[in-house]
């Protein structure tokens, strides 16, 4: 359970950095508390998408992973971020990613920041 909490907080922090750095990734809220709650909800959605959908997409695109030497990972991460944005819109959560290239850059930022946070944060169950 602790590992799940740490990974969710790392995803929320990485999403916050992406929102802060990129103008076309938006997160709205009335106050800081509602923005933090929205970030945690989006982090849970992002984690769910990465847990359920990403492995299927990776298996289906395995030849492209080999052909592009793994660079297709950027596209897969962008698609997962766009799917998270779409789901957030359907659930009336105020998080939006505008455009594919913004999602590519946002996915790259989220990957780097969440990797760094997972290195620093404890990983105990």
N, C-alpha and C positions, 0 to 999 in steps of 0.2 A: 504493500500500500504506500509506503514511504517513497519507493521508486517512482510510482505513478504520480504522486504529488510533486516530486522534484522535476520530473520530465514535463509536467503540465506548467509548472512555474517557469521553467526554462523556455518553453514554447511561448508563454505569455510575454516574457521579457524580450525574446527575439522578435515577436510580432510588434511589440512596442517600439523597438529600435527601427524596424521597417516602416512603421507608421510615422515615426519621427523624421526619418531620412527622406522618404519619398512622398511627394505631394499628392500623387494619384492613388495612394492607399489611404483611405480615410476611415476614421473612427470618431464618431460623434457621441457626445454625452453632455448632460447638464453640468455635472461636477466631476471631480476627480474620482470619487467613489463609484459613480456609474460607469466611468471609462475603465476603471480597473475591473469591475464586474464584467463588462463587455469583453475586455481582453481575455479574461479567464474563460468565458463562454466560447469565444473564438478559438482559444488555445485547445479547449476540449473538442470542439468541432474539427479543428485541424488535426489533432491527434487521432480522432476517430476516422477521418478520411485517410490519413496516412496508414492506419492500421488495417482498414478494410479494403480500400480501393487500390492503394499504391502497389501492393504485392501482385494483384491481378494485372495491373497495367505493366509492371516490370516483366512478368512472365510473357505477356502477349507481345511485348516489344523487345524481347531478348536478342533477336538478330540485329536490331538497331543498336543495342548497347555494344555489341561486338563490332559492328561496322563503324560506329562513330567513336570507338574507344571510350565509351562512357559519357560522352558529351550530351547524349540524349537525356541524361539525368536532369539537366537544367530545364529541359522542356517538360519532363514528367513533374518536377517540383513546381513549375509554373502552373501546370494544369491542376495540380492538387490545391494550390493556392486559389486559383480561379473557382474551383469546385467549392472550396470553403466559403469564398465570397458569395457564391450563388446560394448555398445553403443558408448562410447568415441572412441573406435577403429574404428567403422563404420563411425563416423563423423570426423575422422582424428584429434582427440584431443589427445595430448600426455599424456595420463593417463592410467596406466596399473596395475592391481592387479594380481600377479602370485600365483595361487593356492588357494585351498579352505580354508586351515588352516590359511593362511595369511589373507584371507577375513574374517574369524571368528574373529581373533584378531583385525584386522582393524575395523570391524563393532563394536566391543566392545569399542575400543578407540574412535571411532567417536561418538558413543552413549553417552559415559561419558562426553567427551569434549563439545559436542553440548548441552547436558543438562546443564552443568555448565555455558556455555556462554549464554544460554537462560535465566538462572536465573539472571545473572549479567546485561545483556543488557536490554534496555527498551522494553516494549511490548505494544506499543500504536498504534492504527489504525488511 
